Amino acid sequence: MPSAAPECDRTVASLGRRPCRTAAAVRRWIAPLLAILLGGTFSPAAAQVAPSAVELQMTDTWVRENLLSATRLPPFSFKYGTATSGSFLRSWSRAISTTARTGSTTHVITWTHPQQRLQVRCVAVRYHNHPAVEWTVFLKNIAAQDSSICQDILGLDLALSRTARFEYTLHGIHGDYTAAESYRPYSIAMGPGFTKTFSPPSISGKSSDGPDGWPYFNLQMPGGGIILAVGWPGQWACTFSRTGATGLSVKAGQQLTRMYLKPGEEVRTPLIALLFWRGDDVLRSQNLWRRWYVEHVLPHRDGVPQQPVQQIQVSGYHASNLYAFLSNGIVPDICWRDTGWYPTDQGPYTGDLAWLNTGTWEIDRTRYPRGFRPFSDYARASGSSFLLWFEPERVGWPGSFLGTRPQWLLPGTDTTVGDILNLGHAEAFNWLVNHIDNMIKTEGIDWYREDMNGNGPLPAWRNRDSSTRQGVTENFYVQGHLALWDELVARNPGLRIDSCASGGRRNDLETMRRAVPLVRSDFQFAHMPGVVEGNQCHIWGLSHWLPFHGTGAYLYDPYSFRSFYGTCFGMGGLTPENLAAQKQAYAENKQIARFMLFGDYYPLTPYSLATDAWIGWQFNLAAEGQGCVQVFRRQDAANASVTLLLKGLNPATTYQVRNFDQPAPVAMTGQSLMTTGMVVQLPPRGSAIFHYQGQPAAASEPPPKRKPFPPPRRTAF
């Protein structure tokens, strides 16, 4: 994402829906919105990124005119038989119900076929304090016989129009593909004739996979723009096509849908979310998105949003591992047990790949005769929590419990690394949710970590479907997957979920409503070329979109381990050689992680993977008048210093700026920091972290000394 967008016309914009197909209708639809857009201005000196009254009003108008209007076509579409929904929906009976909640209003609009054959239901949520709206569309066969073919089911179908003077620009980032280039930003000018479809790779089915697989977009138009997200933990597609001299079509949905529905069956579209913004400051719009995300997407428990966490990996004699950290003053939030805790000695995979022999989700009692409960109890008593890794969808061992139930499975291919457990199959779903729920309760699991390896389940989904049921297996599977997570949390209200699919490859909006990505990418290990600078760039790009994302660090010099800091952070095993580095890293990350999650984000340098560049960013918690800056001078950067212009500060406030590597803070005004800037000098492969505070923190009592942690008994768990 760019730190600033090109100048554009502030006076004219069309932020709309798919209109009726006449020029007069287009003008009638645009006129009210233009009247709103033309009023109001922004204060560039405002420290707090917040939506304007104009943006909130324009969103209300859009919802009223496009989702609630009985006379206009809704912003979704599908074909039923040979007809498109735009040709018949207005002739179907229509009902609407509205429910107001704290912070949002939910509208349910229902259309019913005149002969009671098909019912279409749109569930839309308008957020009161944010210029955001979202919706999901459901199609249900309410007849006693099979429905006609439903195809090209699009959760989003918009036709936009702009002035002739300025072009549309699309901003976004790449998805994850275990590379330094994961989350690389792009900005595309969409001139006449432009067409591009974004989707995960053709053998994937993982929602944020690959260079074109990131399901979040920022569409900039004259006078403002729309951020849009496609929430579908499967194979989605989003197409941007220029139409005529000034038009743009935007369509998004499950990539392939052509199916009849059996009596009682219901399919759904991806969740579609739109956030409207005004002006020409693209970075401001991304911070509007971050604020909405933290309040309404980031998982909350008991009304409290997910907080930053720090983790350690536990294996072997778990309690000794944890005790080593505790006795050195490192208290992790999570003790993380990853793969291989189940029987792995049978199946097609051997050696370092034996963990792929999944399908029997029972603890290997030869190694853990008492299970995990003694350790998880010890972890919680020590102020930590217990995470356990699962990969229930991929069945790697044909002789496993799941492998011997072919009626529950979708046959795999050479890209799926095993068969796929069909989460749309009722018996398979019920067994899985009951089994994992029982393990959560009996073993004391606080975090359910779910992985999904192989290239993805898409080939298995597609191979199951006939020509008249294309997409139905995927649709029911995705519904089952989301229902699995919802049911586990409903049965275990304090449960946390970590989303993983070979790293950060399934992090769409529906997934992020339920989980957080403790690992943003498997591109994190010391042997990978460019891994340090790559993770600097992961932070630079991904922070525009996901306030919560983490990784692990397995290098122990400050330039390296500081490049991996985040809202989830962990390191490798503790040794005498890396003890000092681990203590420094965990302590530093803890000081800045809250700013990274809850603050406004400002990149302070251009994005670059080059070894001769500087790179840096700022997270500003404006409500508290404080924040942090990270900056790195790479090995071949010729300039020994860089000047960083901070953003979002109060010009009249004096800030105490503290360099983590120097004891004494320096006083600087917000005006100076934002206009003259902060000069940072570093050696090659140097790094610096700064904390700034506008008002001195109130004095507080020192925390009580922690009692020594008792060493664990030498008992096998």
Secondary structure as GFF3:
##gff-version 3
##sequence-region A 1 717
A	DSSP	alpha_helix	23	37	.	.	.	ID=ss1
A	DSSP	alpha_helix	53	66	.	.	.	ID=ss2
A	DSSP	beta_strand	77	80	.	.	.	ID=ss3
A	DSSP	beta_strand	83	84	.	.	.	ID=ss4
A	DSSP	three_ten_helix	85	87	.	.	.	ID=ss5
A	DSSP	three_ten_helix	89	91	.	.	.	ID=ss6
A	DSSP	beta_strand	93	101	.	.	.	ID=ss7
A	DSSP	beta_strand	104	112	.	.	.	ID=ss8
A	DSSP	beta_strand	118	127	.	.	.	ID=ss9
A	DSSP	beta_strand	132	141	.	.	.	ID=ss10
A	DSSP	beta_strand	150	154	.	.	.	ID=ss11
A	DSSP	beta_strand	156	161	.	.	.	ID=ss12
A	DSSP	beta_strand	168	173	.	.	.	ID=ss13
A	DSSP	beta_strand	185	190	.	.	.	ID=ss14
A	DSSP	beta_strand	195	198	.	.	.	ID=ss15
A	DSSP	beta_strand	216	221	.	.	.	ID=ss16
A	DSSP	beta_strand	224	231	.	.	.	ID=ss17
A	DSSP	beta_strand	236	243	.	.	.	ID=ss18
A	DSSP	beta_strand	247	254	.	.	.	ID=ss19
A	DSSP	beta_strand	258	259	.	.	.	ID=ss20
A	DSSP	beta_strand	266	268	.	.	.	ID=ss21
A	DSSP	beta_strand	271	278	.	.	.	ID=ss22
A	DSSP	alpha_helix	282	296	.	.	.	ID=ss23
A	DSSP	beta_strand	300	301	.	.	.	ID=ss24
A	DSSP	beta_strand	304	305	.	.	.	ID=ss25
A	DSSP	beta_strand	309	313	.	.	.	ID=ss26
A	DSSP	alpha_helix	318	326	.	.	.	ID=ss27
A	DSSP	beta_strand	334	337	.	.	.	ID=ss28
A	DSSP	three_ten_helix	351	356	.	.	.	ID=ss29
A	DSSP	alpha_helix	373	381	.	.	.	ID=ss30
A	DSSP	beta_strand	386	390	.	.	.	ID=ss31
A	DSSP	beta_strand	394	395	.	.	.	ID=ss32
A	DSSP	three_ten_helix	406	408	.	.	.	ID=ss33
A	DSSP	beta_strand	409	410	.	.	.	ID=ss34
A	DSSP	beta_strand	419	421	.	.	.	ID=ss35
A	DSSP	alpha_helix	426	443	.	.	.	ID=ss36
A	DSSP	beta_strand	447	450	.	.	.	ID=ss37
A	DSSP	alpha_helix	458	464	.	.	.	ID=ss38
A	DSSP	beta_strand	469	470	.	.	.	ID=ss39
A	DSSP	alpha_helix	472	491	.	.	.	ID=ss40
A	DSSP	beta_strand	496	499	.	.	.	ID=ss41
A	DSSP	alpha_helix	509	512	.	.	.	ID=ss42
A	DSSP	alpha_helix	531	542	.	.	.	ID=ss43
A	DSSP	beta_strand	550	553	.	.	.	ID=ss44
A	DSSP	alpha_helix	558	561	.	.	.	ID=ss45
A	DSSP	three_ten_helix	562	564	.	.	.	ID=ss46
A	DSSP	beta_strand	568	571	.	.	.	ID=ss47
A	DSSP	alpha_helix	579	598	.	.	.	ID=ss48
A	DSSP	beta_strand	600	603	.	.	.	ID=ss49
A	DSSP	beta_strand	614	621	.	.	.	ID=ss50
A	DSSP	three_ten_helix	622	624	.	.	.	ID=ss51
A	DSSP	beta_strand	626	633	.	.	.	ID=ss52
A	DSSP	beta_strand	641	644	.	.	.	ID=ss53
A	DSSP	beta_strand	654	659	.	.	.	ID=ss54
A	DSSP	beta_strand	666	669	.	.	.	ID=ss55
A	DSSP	alpha_helix	670	675	.	.	.	ID=ss56
A	DSSP	beta_strand	678	681	.	.	.	ID=ss57
A	DSSP	beta_strand	686	693	.	.	.	ID=ss58
###
